[in-house]
């Protein structure tokens, strides 16, 4: 198998595994909670996206990455992490803008992930030790974004 085929297989299998975990274990438990309480644990996962700043640290990623990939991926992840934290605070404090903030976060976060995947593939980015991010973390993040969108669209506040 080529490296790109191995990457695609690992990404796909992680996506399937996280999808099954979400469907069989996480979603049923979150369904018993009020909307704000169900969204919060999913947002906490995304609050760790500040780790995407690693794309700007050459010693971790095995050399400098193309700036057209590294800069938007790193700062897009940081923005998503900050929006997730703000949404958590807003939900906990019951601010009227809490749900619009969650929508904003999930739209921005999803687009950031999809853009990074597309650009990484287009530029054939080699991530070195950060390879785990798109093969392990990104599928989990995409699954939780889907869960957030479903909750926002189908549940009442």
Protein Blocks (a to p, Z undefined) as FASTA:
>chain_A
ZZklmmmmmmmmmmmmmmmmmmmmmmmmmmmpcfklmmmmmmmmmmmmmmmmmmmmmkln
opacdfklmmmmmmmmmmmmmmmmmmmmmmmnopaklmmmmmmmmmmmmmmmmmmmmmmm
mnopaekjmlmmmmmmmmmmmmmmmmmmmmmmmpcZZ
